[in-house]
Amino acid sequence: TMQYYKGTGQNEKYFAEAKQYFKKTAQKDNTKLDQMISDLKEYRSNDTAKGLLLDICAQKVKNEENWGNLVTYAQILILNEKNDDAVKVINKAMSMSSNEKEKRVVKALLSRVNSKV
């Protein structure tokens, strides 16, 4: 049903189904959450989708706190204009960075937040 609503452009019904899927099926499965994030990112200008993305990314971090999940969560926090929270998550991601490439990604996120303040 969820993919039907997405395919037919019935966004609000799609988001409602996605929220139920998240709560009932995908919540503890980061692979399913990754797919949901990928599917929902195309709707990132929609407030309902942004809120759902925030919940999903927070759950991913709760399931497994690692550098990649923290970076994704920080990006969604920035999208939702929660810059103070994003800075905290970015700092945590920086402390988990294991190489220069990861540090550059985190520094770029921090620059994005600072340019919005």
TIBATOR-160343 format. One record per atom (N, C-alpha, C): residue in three letters; x, y, z. Coordinates in steps of 0.02 Angstrom, whole numbers, plus 32768, in hexadecimal, padded with zeros to 4 digits. Example, Ala and Ser with C-alpha at 12.3 -4.5 7.8 and 13.67 -1.06 7.14 Angstrom:
% residues 2
<vexke ala | east 8294 | north 7EE4 | up 8186>
<vexke ala | east 8267 | north 7F1F | up 8186>
<vexke ala | east 8294 | north 7F5B | up 8186>
<vexke ser | east 8282 | north 7F90 | up 8162>
<vexke ser | east 82AC | north 7FCB | up 8165>
<vexke ser | east 8285 | north 8002 | up 818A>
***
This chain:
% residues 117
<vexke thr | east 8029 | north 7FC4 | up 8000>
<vexke thr | east 8000 | north 8000 | up 8000>
<vexke thr | east 802C | north 803F | up 8000>
<vexke met | east 8060 | north 803E | up 8029>
<vexke met | east 808C | north 8078 | up 802F>
<vexke met | east 80A9 | north 808C | up 7FEB>
<vexke gln | east 80C4 | north 805B | up 7FC6>
<vexke gln | east 80E1 | north 806A | up 7F85>
<vexke gln | east 80AD | north 807F | up 7F52>
<vexke tyr | east 8070 | north 8064 | up 7F58>
<vexke tyr | east 8039 | north 8079 | up 7F2C>
<vexke tyr | east 802C | north 80C4 | up 7F35>
<vexke tyr | east 8026 | north 80DA | up 7F74>
<vexke tyr | east 8019 | north 8121 | up 7F81>
<vexke tyr | east 8052 | north 814C | up 7F68>
<vexke lys | east 808F | north 8135 | up 7F71>
<vexke lys | east 80C9 | north 815B | up 7F59>
<vexke lys | east 80C6 | north 8160 | up 7F0C>
<vexke gly | east 80B9 | north 8127 | up 7EEC>
<vexke gly | east 80B8 | north 8125 | up 7EA3>
<vexke gly | east 8081 | north 814E | up 7E84>
<vexke thr | east 804A | north 8156 | up 7EA9>
<vexke thr | east 8011 | north 817C | up 7E8D>
<vexke thr | east 8010 | north 81C4 | up 7EA6>
<vexke gly | east 8044 | north 81D8 | up 7ECA>
<vexke gly | east 8049 | north 821E | up 7EDF>
<vexke gly | east 801C | north 8231 | up 7F19>
<vexke gln | east 8001 | north 8200 | up 7F3C>
<vexke gln | east 7FD7 | north 820F | up 7F76>
<vexke gln | east 8004 | north 8215 | up 7FB4>
<vexke asn | east 8026 | north 824E | up 7FB7>
<vexke asn | east 805C | north 8256 | up 7FE8>
<vexke asn | east 8046 | north 824F | up 8030>
<vexke glu | east 8010 | north 826F | up 8044>
<vexke glu | east 7FFC | north 826C | up 808A>
<vexke glu | east 7FEB | north 8224 | up 809F>
<vexke lys | east 7FCA | north 81FF | up 8073>
<vexke lys | east 7FBB | north 81B9 | up 8082>
<vexke lys | east 7FFC | north 8190 | up 8084>
<vexke tyr | east 802A | north 81A0 | up 8057>
<vexke tyr | east 806B | north 817F | up 8056>
<vexke tyr | east 808F | north 818B | up 8098>
<vexke phe | east 8090 | north 81CA | up 80AF>
<vexke phe | east 80B3 | north 81D9 | up 80EE>
<vexke phe | east 8092 | north 81B6 | up 8129>
<vexke ala | east 8050 | north 81B3 | up 8129>
<vexke ala | east 802C | north 8190 | up 815F>
<vexke ala | east 803E | north 8146 | up 8160>
<vexke glu | east 8040 | north 8127 | up 8126>
<vexke glu | east 8052 | north 80E0 | up 8121>
<vexke glu | east 809B | north 80D6 | up 8135>
<vexke ala | east 80C6 | north 8104 | up 8120>
<vexke ala | east 810D | north 80FF | up 8131>
<vexke ala | east 8117 | north 8104 | up 817D>
<vexke lys | east 80F1 | north 8130 | up 819D>
<vexke lys | east 80F5 | north 8138 | up 81E5>
<vexke lys | east 80E1 | north 80F7 | up 8209>
<vexke gln | east 80AB | north 80D8 | up 81F1>
<vexke gln | east 8095 | north 8098 | up 820E>
<vexke gln | east 80C9 | north 8061 | up 8203>
<vexke tyr | east 80E5 | north 805F | up 81C7>
<vexke tyr | east 8119 | north 802E | up 81B7>
<vexke tyr | east 8155 | north 8037 | up 81E5>
<vexke phe | east 8168 | north 8076 | up 81F0>
<vexke phe | east 81A0 | north 8085 | up 821C>
<vexke phe | east 8192 | north 806C | up 8263>
<vexke lys | east 8157 | north 807B | up 827C>
<vexke lys | east 8146 | north 8068 | up 82C1>
<vexke lys | east 813D | north 801D | up 82CA>
<vexke lys | east 8120 | north 7FFC | up 8299>
<vexke lys | east 810E | north 7FB5 | up 82A1>
<vexke lys | east 8142 | north 7F85 | up 8288>
<vexke thr | east 8167 | north 7F98 | up 8254>
<vexke thr | east 8192 | north 7F67 | up 8232>
<vexke thr | east 81DB | north 7F7A | up 8232>
<vexke ala | east 81EB | north 7FB7 | up 8221>
<vexke ala | east 8230 | north 7FC9 | up 8212>
<vexke ala | east 8258 | north 7FE3 | up 824D>
<vexke gln | east 8238 | north 7FF4 | up 8283>
<vexke gln | east 8258 | north 8019 | up 82B8>
<vexke gln | east 829B | north 7FFD | up 82D0>
<vexke lys | east 82A1 | north 7FBD | up 82D6>
<vexke lys | east 82DF | north 7F9F | up 82F1>
<vexke lys | east 830D | north 7F84 | up 82BA>
<vexke asp | east 82FD | north 7F91 | up 827C>
<vexke asp | east 8322 | north 7F76 | up 8243>
<vexke asp | east 8341 | north 7FAF | up 821B>
<vexke asn | east 8381 | north 7FBD | up 8225>
<vexke asn | east 83A0 | north 7FF6 | up 8204>
<vexke asn | east 83A2 | north 7FEF | up 81B8>
<vexke thr | east 83A2 | north 7FB2 | up 819E>
<vexke thr | east 83A0 | north 7FA9 | up 8155>
<vexke thr | east 835E | north 7FC4 | up 813A>
<vexke lys | east 8327 | north 7FB4 | up 815B>
<vexke lys | east 82E6 | north 7FCD | up 8146>
<vexke lys | east 82E1 | north 8018 | up 8151>
<vexke leu | east 8300 | north 8031 | up 8187>
<vexke leu | east 82FF | north 8079 | up 8194>
<vexke leu | east 8327 | north 809E | up 815E>
<vexke asp | east 835F | north 8081 | up 8148>
<vexke asp | east 8387 | north 809F | up 8112>
<vexke asp | east 835D | north 80A7 | up 80D3>
<vexke gln | east 8336 | north 8073 | up 80C3>
<vexke gln | east 830C | north 8076 | up 8088>
<vexke gln | east 82D7 | north 80AC | up 808F>
<vexke met | east 82BA | north 80B2 | up 80CB>
<vexke met | east 8288 | north 80E6 | up 80D7>
<vexke met | east 82A6 | north 812B | up 80CE>
<vexke ile | east 82E3 | north 8135 | up 80E9>
<vexke ile | east 8304 | north 8176 | up 80E3>
<vexke ile | east 830F | north 8186 | up 8099>
<vexke ser | east 8327 | north 8154 | up 8074>
<vexke ser | east 8333 | north 815E | up 802D>
<vexke ser | east 82F2 | north 8171 | up 8009>
<vexke asp | east 82BC | north 814E | up 8019>
<vexke asp | east 827B | north 815C | up 7FF8>
<vexke asp | east 8260 | north 81A1 | up 800B>
<vexke leu | east 8268 | north 81B3 | up 804A>
<vexke leu | east 824A | north 81F2 | up 8062>
<vexke leu | east 8273 | north 8230 | up 8051>
<vexke lys | east 82B3 | north 8229 | up 8044>
<vexke lys | east 82DD | north 8264 | up 8036>
<vexke lys | east 82C5 | north 828C | up 7FFA>
<vexke glu | east 82A3 | north 826C | up 7FCB>
<vexke glu | east 828A | north 8291 | up 7F91>
<vexke glu | east 8251 | north 82C0 | up 7FA4>
<vexke tyr | east 8236 | north 82B8 | up 7FE0>
<vexke tyr | east 8200 | north 82E3 | up 7FF8>
<vexke tyr | east 8219 | north 8314 | up 802E>
<vexke arg | east 825A | north 8322 | up 802E>
<vexke arg | east 8276 | north 8349 | up 8066>
<vexke arg | east 825C | north 8390 | up 806D>
<vexke ser | east 8236 | north 83A8 | up 803D>
<vexke ser | east 8218 | north 83EB | up 8044>
<vexke ser | east 81D4 | north 83E6 | up 8067>
<vexke asn | east 81BB | north 83AA | up 8073>
<vexke asn | east 817A | north 839F | up 8093>
<vexke asn | east 8184 | north 8398 | up 80DE>
<vexke asp | east 815E | north 83C0 | up 8105>
<vexke asp | east 8166 | north 83BF | up 814E>
<vexke asp | east 8157 | north 837B | up 816D>
<vexke thr | east 8125 | north 8358 | up 8154>
<vexke thr | east 8115 | north 8316 | up 816E>
<vexke thr | east 8150 | north 82E6 | up 8163>
<vexke ala | east 816B | north 82E7 | up 8127>
<vexke ala | east 81A4 | north 82BC | up 8117>
<vexke ala | east 81E1 | north 82CE | up 8141>
<vexke lys | east 81ED | north 830F | up 814B>
<vexke lys | east 8226 | north 8325 | up 8173>
<vexke lys | east 821F | north 830B | up 81BB>
<vexke gly | east 81E3 | north 830E | up 81D6>
<vexke gly | east 81D9 | north 82F5 | up 821A>
<vexke gly | east 81E3 | north 82AA | up 821F>
<vexke leu | east 81CB | north 8286 | up 81ED>
<vexke leu | east 81D4 | north 823D | up 81EC>
<vexke leu | east 821E | north 822B | up 81E4>
<vexke leu | east 8241 | north 824F | up 81B9>
<vexke leu | east 8289 | north 8244 | up 81B1>
<vexke leu | east 82AE | north 824F | up 81F3>
<vexke leu | east 8299 | north 8281 | up 8217>
<vexke leu | east 82B8 | north 8290 | up 8259>
<vexke leu | east 82AE | north 8255 | up 8289>
<vexke asp | east 8271 | north 823B | up 828C>
<vexke asp | east 8263 | north 8202 | up 82B8>
<vexke asp | east 828B | north 81C4 | up 82A3>
<vexke ile | east 828E | north 81B8 | up 8262>
<vexke ile | east 82B1 | north 817D | up 8249>
<vexke ile | east 82FC | north 8182 | up 8258>
<vexke cys | east 8319 | north 81BC | up 824B>
<vexke cys | east 8361 | north 81C4 | up 8257>
<vexke cys | east 8373 | north 81C0 | up 82A1>
<vexke ala | east 8348 | north 81DC | up 82CB>
<vexke ala | east 8353 | north 81D6 | up 8313>
<vexke ala | east 8351 | north 818D | up 8328>
<vexke gln | east 8323 | north 8167 | up 830C>
<vexke gln | east 831E | north 8120 | up 831C>
<vexke gln | east 835C | north 80FA | up 8304>
<vexke lys | east 8375 | north 810B | up 82C8>
<vexke lys | east 83B1 | north 80EA | up 82AF>
<vexke lys | east 83EB | north 80F3 | up 82DE>
<vexke val | east 83F3 | north 8130 | up 82F8>
<vexke val | east 8429 | north 813E | up 8327>
<vexke val | east 841E | north 8117 | up 8368>
<vexke lys | east 83E0 | north 8113 | up 837D>
<vexke lys | east 83CF | north 80ED | up 83B9>
<vexke lys | east 83E0 | north 80A3 | up 83B0>
<vexke asn | east 83D1 | north 8089 | up 8374>
<vexke asn | east 83E0 | north 8043 | up 8365>
<vexke asn | east 842A | north 8036 | up 8363>
<vexke glu | east 844F | north 8064 | up 8343>
<vexke glu | east 8497 | north 805C | up 833A>
<vexke glu | east 84B7 | north 80A1 | up 8333>
<vexke glu | east 84D8 | north 80B6 | up 8368>
<vexke glu | east 84F9 | north 80F7 | up 8366>
<vexke glu | east 853E | north 80EF | up 8346>
<vexke asn | east 8543 | north 8106 | up 8308>
<vexke asn | east 8583 | north 8105 | up 82E5>
<vexke asn | east 858A | north 8145 | up 82BC>
<vexke trp | east 85C4 | north 814E | up 829F>
<vexke trp | east 85D3 | north 818C | up 827A>
<vexke trp | east 85A0 | north 8198 | up 8243>
<vexke gly | east 8593 | north 8167 | up 8219>
<vexke gly | east 8565 | north 8170 | up 81E1>
<vexke gly | east 851F | north 8182 | up 81F6>
<vexke asn | east 8505 | north 8160 | up 8228>
<vexke asn | east 84C2 | north 816F | up 8240>
<vexke asn | east 84BE | north 81B4 | up 825F>
<vexke leu | east 84F2 | north 81C8 | up 8282>
<vexke leu | east 84F4 | north 820B | up 829F>
<vexke leu | east 84F5 | north 8241 | up 8269>
<vexke val | east 851B | north 8236 | up 8235>
<vexke val | east 8520 | north 8267 | up 81FE>
<vexke val | east 84DB | north 826E | up 81DC>
<vexke thr | east 84BB | north 8237 | up 81CE>
<vexke thr | east 8478 | north 8239 | up 81AF>
<vexke thr | east 8447 | north 825E | up 81DC>
<vexke tyr | east 8449 | north 824E | up 821C>
<vexke tyr | east 841D | north 826F | up 824D>
<vexke tyr | east 842A | north 82BA | up 824F>
<vexke ala | east 846A | north 82CE | up 824F>
<vexke ala | east 847B | north 8315 | up 824F>
<vexke ala | east 845F | north 8338 | up 8211>
<vexke gln | east 8465 | north 8317 | up 81D7>
<vexke gln | east 844B | north 8334 | up 8199>
<vexke gln | east 83FF | north 8340 | up 819E>
<vexke ile | east 83DC | north 8311 | up 81BB>
<vexke ile | east 8393 | north 8317 | up 81C2>
<vexke ile | east 8381 | north 834B | up 81F6>
<vexke leu | east 83A9 | north 8350 | up 822B>
<vexke leu | east 839E | north 8386 | up 825C>
<vexke leu | east 83A6 | north 83CA | up 823B>
<vexke ile | east 83D8 | north 83D2 | up 8211>
<vexke ile | east 83E3 | north 8411 | up 81ED>
<vexke ile | east 83A7 | north 841F | up 81BF>
<vexke leu | east 8390 | north 83EB | up 819C>
<vexke leu | east 8356 | north 83F2 | up 8170>
<vexke leu | east 8319 | north 840B | up 8197>
<vexke asn | east 8312 | north 83F4 | up 81D5>
<vexke asn | east 82DA | north 8408 | up 8200>
<vexke asn | east 82E9 | north 8447 | up 8229>
<vexke glu | east 8320 | north 8468 | up 8218>
<vexke glu | east 8334 | north 84A7 | up 8238>
<vexke glu | east 833D | north 84A0 | up 8283>
<vexke lys | east 8356 | north 8466 | up 8298>
<vexke lys | east 8366 | north 845A | up 82DE>
<vexke lys | east 83B2 | north 845C | up 82E5>
<vexke asn | east 83CC | north 8499 | up 82DA>
<vexke asn | east 8415 | north 84A1 | up 82D4>
<vexke asn | east 843A | north 8495 | up 8315>
<vexke asp | east 841E | north 84A8 | up 834E>
<vexke asp | east 8440 | north 849B | up 838E>
<vexke asp | east 8448 | north 8450 | up 839A>
<vexke asp | east 8413 | north 842B | up 838C>
<vexke asp | east 8417 | north 83E2 | up 8393>
<vexke asp | east 8449 | north 83C5 | up 8361>
<vexke ala | east 8448 | north 83E1 | up 8324>
<vexke ala | east 8476 | north 83C9 | up 82F0>
<vexke ala | east 84BE | north 83D1 | up 8305>
<vexke val | east 84CF | north 8409 | up 8324>
<vexke val | east 8514 | north 8415 | up 833A>
<vexke val | east 8529 | north 83E0 | up 836D>
<vexke lys | east 84FD | north 83CE | up 839B>
<vexke lys | east 850D | north 839A | up 83CC>
<vexke lys | east 851B | north 8357 | up 83AA>
<vexke val | east 84F1 | north 8346 | up 837A>
<vexke val | east 84FA | north 8307 | up 8356>
<vexke val | east 8539 | north 830A | up 832B>
<vexke ile | east 8546 | north 8342 | up 830C>
<vexke ile | east 8583 | north 834B | up 82E3>
<vexke ile | east 85C1 | north 8343 | up 830E>
<vexke asn | east 85C1 | north 8360 | up 8349>
<vexke asn | east 85FA | north 8359 | up 8376>
<vexke asn | east 8605 | north 8311 | up 838A>
<vexke lys | east 85CF | north 82EC | up 8396>
<vexke lys | east 85D5 | north 82A5 | up 83A7>
<vexke lys | east 85F1 | north 827F | up 836B>
<vexke ala | east 85D9 | north 8290 | up 832F>
<vexke ala | east 85F2 | north 826F | up 82F2>
<vexke ala | east 863D | north 827E | up 82E9>
<vexke met | east 8651 | north 82BB | up 82F8>
<vexke met | east 8698 | north 82CD | up 82F3>
<vexke met | east 86C2 | north 82A1 | up 8321>
<vexke ser | east 86A9 | north 8296 | up 835E>
<vexke ser | east 86D0 | north 826D | up 838D>
<vexke ser | east 86D3 | north 8224 | up 8377>
<vexke met | east 86A6 | north 820F | up 834C>
<vexke met | east 86A6 | north 81CA | up 8332>
<vexke met | east 86C8 | north 81C5 | up 82EE>
<vexke ser | east 86DE | north 81FC | up 82D2>
<vexke ser | east 86FF | north 81FB | up 8291>
<vexke ser | east 873F | north 81D3 | up 8295>
<vexke ser | east 8748 | north 81A6 | up 8265>
<vexke ser | east 8783 | north 817B | up 8268>
<vexke ser | east 87B8 | north 818D | up 8234>
<vexke asn | east 87A9 | north 81BD | up 8208>
<vexke asn | east 87DB | north 81D1 | up 81D6>
<vexke asn | east 87CD | north 8218 | up 81BF>
<vexke glu | east 87FA | north 8232 | up 8196>
<vexke glu | east 87F5 | north 8278 | up 817F>
<vexke glu | east 87B8 | north 8283 | up 8153>
<vexke lys | east 87A5 | north 8253 | up 812B>
<vexke lys | east 876B | north 825B | up 8100>
<vexke lys | east 872C | north 8265 | up 812B>
<vexke glu | east 8724 | north 823D | up 815E>
<vexke glu | east 86EB | north 8243 | up 818B>
<vexke glu | east 86EC | north 8287 | up 81AE>
<vexke lys | east 8726 | north 829D | up 81C3>
<vexke lys | east 872D | north 82DE | up 81E5>
<vexke lys | east 8719 | north 8317 | up 81B6>
<vexke arg | east 872C | north 8312 | up 8176>
<vexke arg | east 8719 | north 8345 | up 8144>
<vexke arg | east 86CD | north 8349 | up 813B>
<vexke val | east 86AD | north 830F | up 8139>
<vexke val | east 8664 | north 830D | up 8132>
<vexke val | east 8643 | north 8330 | up 816E>
<vexke val | east 865B | north 8321 | up 81A9>
<vexke val | east 863F | north 833E | up 81E6>
<vexke val | east 864C | north 838A | up 81E8>
<vexke lys | east 8687 | north 839E | up 81D5>
<vexke lys | east 8697 | north 83E6 | up 81D3>
<vexke lys | east 866B | north 840B | up 81A1>
<vexke ala | east 865C | north 83EB | up 8169>
<vexke ala | east 8630 | north 840A | up 8137>
<vexke ala | east 85E9 | north 8412 | up 8153>
<vexke leu | east 85D3 | north 83E0 | up 8178>
<vexke leu | east 8590 | north 83E5 | up 8199>
<vexke leu | east 8590 | north 841E | up 81CA>
<vexke leu | east 85C4 | north 8423 | up 81F1>
<vexke leu | east 85C9 | north 8459 | up 8222>
<vexke leu | east 85C8 | north 849D | up 8200>
<vexke ser | east 85EA | north 84A3 | up 81C7>
<vexke ser | east 85E9 | north 84E2 | up 81A1>
<vexke ser | east 85A3 | north 84F2 | up 8189>
<vexke arg | east 857E | north 84BF | up 8173>
<vexke arg | east 8539 | north 84C9 | up 815D>
<vexke arg | east 850E | north 84E5 | up 8196>
<vexke val | east 8517 | north 84CA | up 81D1>
<vexke val | east 84EF | north 84E1 | up 820A>
<vexke val | east 8503 | north 8529 | up 821B>
<vexke asn | east 8544 | north 8536 | up 821D>
<vexke asn | east 855B | north 8578 | up 822F>
<vexke asn | east 8546 | north 85AD | up 81FC>
<vexke ser | east 853E | north 859A | up 81BD>
<vexke ser | east 8527 | north 85CA | up 818B>
<vexke ser | east 84DD | north 85DA | up 8192>
<vexke lys | east 84B8 | north 85B0 | up 81B6>
<vexke lys | east 8470 | north 85BB | up 81BF>
<vexke lys | east 8461 | north 85E4 | up 81FE>
<vexke val | east 8493 | north 85EB | up 8228>
<vexke val | east 8488 | north 860F | up 8268>
<vexke val | east 848C | north 8659 | up 825E>
***
